Amino acid sequence: MKTIRDASLMQQDAEAARLRGSRLALVPTMGALHDGHVALLRAARERADLVILSVFVNPTQFGKGEDYERYPRDIDRDSAIARDAGADVLFVPSNEQMYEKGFQSFVTVEKLSAPFEGESRPGHFQGVATVVAKLLNITKPHLAVFGQKDAQQAVVVRRMIRDLNFDVELLIVPTVREADGLAMSSRNAYLSPRERGEAAVLSASLRKAEELIRSGERRVDAVVGAMRGMISLSSSGAIDYIAIADADSLARLEHLQTGQDILVALAVRFGKTRLIDNIQITT
């Protein structure tokens, strides 16, 4: 596995690989790799000749008071995991490589960035869209691989790719979960043992929502109320939001119709740790 830290060199190598006829895949990450990232790499490996994993803790997607400074960083560990999972190139740019002095160009995906995470983390998706656009331009992939756990991010990136005519295919890989259902996340490492045990209620509440909807419940407030009750009774988690929305437009729904593709999403804080999770359901 080759490690590249210079953006210009990464572009040159990517262009040379494309000219050789290779199919390139990008797996963009902020490091602190876990089995969820390994699933992304394996999906990329199955579909591409050259797999690029980027590791960059992007400062522009963190708000004031968020965990940018303490976000876990261990590039040696990440490198070993990436190599074992089949990555061919590890792209590890610095802040200075990604945001040169005087940087002032940002990408905004307006409506899709506004609800849910956008309400709780103003400016977050502008940072996400900008860094993803830059990574696509630098690594020149035919395929970009993201995880379903960050569902709103996937919707935002899909819209950006379409609107700005990026010549890249987007693949969304299902969420990888721990044995008790907790979605794998780099931020799970922040949880205390008690918080870690309680956090399993998030996936349990999503399963409860799916059970209610599949049994015929069409009142969104009833489904959300049941989820809130589960989380409040079973944990110390502070609910940021629970939302049921159209899976494509992210428009909030008040009543469900048969045949809809919907997203059930939530964000909950356990102490200082904020976790997100979601499921998609066809009613």
C-alpha positions in Angstrom: 0.0 0.0 0.0 1.3 3.4 -1.0 0.9 6.4 1.3 0.6 9.9 -0.3 0.4 13.1 1.6 0.7 15.7 -1.2 -2.5 16.6 -3.0 -0.8 17.3 -6.3 1.0 14.0 -6.3 -2.3 12.2 -5.5 -3.9 13.9 -8.5 -1.0 12.9 -10.8 -1.1 9.3 -9.6 -4.8 9.1 -10.0 -4.7 10.5 -13.5 -1.9 8.1 -14.5 -4.0 5.2 -13.2 -7.1 6.3 -15.2 -4.9 6.5 -18.3 -3.8 3.0 -17.7 -7.4 1.9 -17.8 -7.8 1.3 -14.1 -11.1 1.7 -12.3 -10.6 3.9 -9.2 -12.6 3.8 -6.0 -12.4 6.3 -3.1 -13.4 5.6 0.5 -13.3 9.0 2.3 -12.8 8.8 6.1 -11.7 10.8 9.1 -9.7 7.9 10.4 -10.2 6.0 13.6 -11.1 3.1 11.4 -13.4 0.3 12.6 -15.3 -2.6 11.0 -17.7 -0.2 9.4 -14.9 1.4 7.4 -13.5 -2.1 6.6 -16.9 -2.9 5.0 -16.6 0.2 2.9 -13.1 -0.9 1.8 -14.2 -4.4 0.9 -17.1 -3.1 -1.1 -14.7 -0.8 -3.0 -12.2 -3.7 -3.5 -15.0 -5.8 -5.2 -15.7 -3.0 -7.6 -12.4 -1.3 -8.5 -8.9 -2.0 -9.6 -7.4 0.7 -7.4 -8.8 1.5 -4.0 -7.9 4.8 -2.3 -8.6 5.4 1.3 -8.4 9.0 2.5 -7.8 10.0 6.1 -8.5 13.6 6.9 -10.1 15.1 10.0 -11.8 17.9 8.3 -11.9 21.1 10.4 -14.6 22.8 8.4 -17.3 20.3 9.3 -16.8 20.8 13.1 -18.6 23.6 14.8 -17.5 25.6 17.8 -17.3 23.5 20.9 -17.4 20.2 19.0 -14.8 17.5 19.3 -12.3 18.4 16.5 -9.3 18.6 18.9 -10.1 15.4 20.7 -11.3 13.4 17.6 -9.3 10.1 17.7 -6.2 10.1 15.5 -3.9 7.1 15.0 -2.5 7.0 11.5 -0.3 3.9 12.1 -3.3 1.9 13.3 -5.4 3.2 10.4 -2.7 2.4 7.9 -2.5 -1.2 9.1 -6.3 -1.7 9.0 -6.5 -0.1 5.5 -3.7 -2.4 4.2 -5.3 -5.5 5.6 -8.7 -4.5 4.1 -7.3 -4.2 0.6 -6.5 -0.5 0.2 -3.9 0.3 -2.5 -3.4 4.0 -1.6 -3.6 5.8 1.7 -4.1 9.5 1.1 -3.3 11.5 4.2 -3.3 15.3 3.4 -2.6 18.0 6.0 -4.9 20.9 6.7 -2.5 23.1 4.7 -2.8 20.8 1.7 -6.6 20.9 1.8 -7.1 24.5 2.8 -4.2 26.7 1.6 -3.8 30.2 2.9 -6.5 32.4 1.6 -8.9 29.6 1.0 -12.4 31.0 0.4 -14.4 28.6 -1.9 -17.1 26.5 -0.3 -19.9 24.2 -1.6 -23.4 24.6 -0.2 -26.2 22.1 -0.8 -29.0 24.3 0.5 -32.3 22.5 1.3 -31.0 19.0 2.0 -28.4 20.5 4.5 -31.0 22.4 6.5 -32.9 19.9 8.6 -31.8 17.4 11.3 -28.0 17.5 11.4 -28.1 20.9 9.8 -30.3 22.4 12.6 -28.1 20.9 15.3 -24.7 21.6 13.6 -24.9 24.8 11.5 -22.3 24.8 8.7 -21.6 21.1 9.1 -22.7 20.1 5.7 -21.0 23.0 3.9 -17.8 21.6 5.4 -18.7 18.1 4.3 -19.7 19.0 0.8 -16.6 21.1 0.3 -14.2 18.5 1.5 -15.9 15.7 -0.5 -15.8 17.9 -3.6 -12.1 18.5 -3.1 -11.3 14.8 -2.4 -13.2 13.8 -5.6 -11.2 16.3 -7.6 -7.9 15.2 -6.1 -8.4 11.4 -6.3 -10.5 11.3 -9.5 -12.4 8.1 -8.6 -15.0 6.4 -10.8 -16.7 5.2 -7.6 -17.1 6.9 -4.2 -18.1 4.7 -1.2 -20.0 6.0 1.8 -21.9 4.4 4.7 -25.6 4.5 5.4 -25.0 5.4 9.0 -24.5 9.0 7.9 -27.7 8.9 5.9 -28.2 12.7 5.5 -24.6 13.1 4.4 -25.2 10.5 1.7 -28.3 12.3 0.5 -26.4 15.6 0.5 -23.4 14.2 -1.4 -25.6 12.5 -4.0 -27.3 15.8 -4.7 -24.0 17.6 -5.0 -22.6 15.0 -7.4 -25.8 15.4 -9.5 -26.0 19.2 -9.4 -22.3 19.8 -10.1 -21.9 17.0 -12.7 -19.2 15.0 -11.0 -18.3 12.0 -13.1 -18.5 9.6 -10.3 -20.8 6.8 -9.1 -21.9 6.8 -5.5 -22.2 3.6 -3.5 -23.9 3.5 -0.1 -23.0 0.5 2.1 -25.4 -0.7 4.9 -24.6 0.3 8.4 -22.4 -2.2 10.3 -23.4 -2.8 13.9 -22.1 -4.2 17.1 -23.6 -7.4 18.5 -26.1 -5.4 20.5 -27.1 -3.3 17.6 -25.2 -0.1 18.2 -24.0 1.4 15.0 -20.2 1.3 14.7 -18.8 4.8 15.0 -15.4 6.3 15.8 -17.2 8.3 18.5 -18.3 5.2 20.4 -14.8 5.2 22.0 -15.8 8.3 24.0 -18.6 6.4 25.8 -18.1 5.3 29.4 -19.0 1.7 30.1 -22.4 2.7 31.5 -23.1 5.0 28.5 -22.0 2.2 26.1 -24.5 -0.2 27.6 -27.3 2.4 27.4 -26.5 3.4 23.8 -27.9 0.1 22.5 -31.3 1.6 23.0 -30.9 3.7 19.9 -31.0 0.7 17.5 -33.7 -0.9 19.6 -35.9 2.3 19.2 -35.3 2.2 15.5 -36.4 -1.5 15.4 -39.5 -0.5 17.4 -40.3 2.2 14.8 -40.0 -0.4 12.0 -42.2 -2.8 13.9 -44.9 -0.2 14.4 -44.8 1.0 10.8 -44.8 -2.5 9.3 -47.8 -3.4 11.6 -49.7 -0.6 10.0 -49.1 2.5 12.2 -49.2 5.6 10.0 -49.2 8.3 12.6 -45.7 9.8 12.7 -46.2 11.3 16.2 -47.2 7.9 17.5 -44.0 6.3 16.2 -41.8 9.1 17.4 -43.5 9.0 20.8 -42.8 5.3 21.2 -39.2 5.9 20.3 -38.8 8.8 22.8 -40.4 6.7 25.5 -38.0 3.8 25.0 -34.9 6.0 25.0 -36.0 8.1 28.0 -37.0 5.0 30.1 -34.0 2.9 29.2 -31.1 5.4 29.3 -29.8 8.8 30.4 -29.5 9.9 26.8 -30.6 13.4 25.9 -32.6 13.4 22.6 -31.4 15.9 20.1 -34.0 14.9 17.5 -36.0 12.0 16.2 -37.3 12.5 12.7 -39.3 10.6 10.1 -38.8 12.0 6.6 -38.9 11.2 2.9 -35.8 9.3 2.2 -34.9 11.4 -0.9 -36.1 14.9 -0.2 -35.7 14.7 3.6 -39.0 16.5 4.0 -40.5 15.8 7.4 -43.6 13.7 7.3 -46.7 13.9 9.6 -48.6 10.9 8.2 -47.3 7.9 6.3 -48.6 6.5 3.0 -48.2 3.0 1.8 -45.3 2.6 -0.7 -43.2 5.5 0.6 -39.5 5.3 1.1 -38.9 6.9 4.5 -35.9 7.6 6.7 -36.2 7.3 10.5 -33.3 9.2 12.0 -32.2 10.2 15.4 -29.4 11.9 17.3 -28.9 11.4 21.1 -26.3 12.6 23.5 -24.8 10.4 26.1 -22.8 12.7 28.4 -20.5 14.7 26.0 -20.9 12.1 23.2 -23.4 12.7 20.4 -24.4 9.6 18.4 -26.6 9.3 15.3 -28.3 6.4 13.7 -31.1 5.7 11.2 -33.0 3.1 9.2 -34.7 3.3 5.8 -38.1 1.6 5.4 -40.5 1.2 2.5 -44.0 1.5 4.0 
